[in-house]
Amino acid sequence: MSAKELNTLLTLMNQRQTRLTSACKEIAEWIDRQGDVPAAGKIRDSLKAIEAEEAQVRKTLTSLTIDRPLPRFRG
C-alpha cells in the first residue's frame, strides 16, 4: 500500500467516524425527546471519549508523512 493510499484510507476512516458520531448524536437527541434521558445520557457519555480524541486524530492525519516505502507484509 502506497503512502497516498494509506493517507486516503485513514482520511476515509476519519470521515466515517465523524458521520457515525453525528448520527449517534441525532439518535441521542431523539431518545431524549422521547423521555428516556438516562439512555440518551449513556450515548452522550460514550461520544465524549470520541470527541476527546478528535483533535489528536486530526493532528495526526494532517501531519502524516512517510519518508520511506512501507514494508511489505506477507499474507
C-alpha angles and dihedrals in degrees: 000000000000124000089251092052091048092050091049091049094049091047091051091048090052092049091050090050090052092051093047091050090051092050091050090051090053091049091050090051091050092048090048091053089051088059101253096122095163093056092046089049092053091054092048091049090053091050092053090072091053092047091048090058096043097092092050092048092051092046091051094047094049093047096044111128128157115204096183135039116274115253117256114240124208113241 
